[in-house]
Amino acid sequence: MESCMVANWAEDNNKIIRKYFEDNFPNFQLLEENVHGPYWGIKYMKDDLIINIKGDIGFYIEIIIDGKPYDLWRYDKKVNNHTKSNPENITAQLAILSDFLK
């Protein structure tokens, strides 16, 4: 994959997450966003809760509560069926995150 195409793909992944947070979690503050080659990531915060999403060809969502990290798959094992970085899997994991946060 050309580097420009990889960067666009990684930026698109972050864009999906930004849009989801804008629509579903407007009270969360965007802390950090990065794209470096195939690596992408985005981090949000609300009070003592941090949502950290990182990926490349695969990705994961980490929830940090009072400084203690928890992987989303510990809450719902269905996450393991949605680990490849693509729009459908990102949306599926964000829906599971939404259930967790409610």
Beta strands, then each sheet from edge to edge (+ up, - down):
strand 1: 29-36
strand 2: 39-46
strand 3: 49-55
strand 4: 59-65
strand 5: 68-71
sheet 1: 1+ 2- 3+ 4- 5+
end
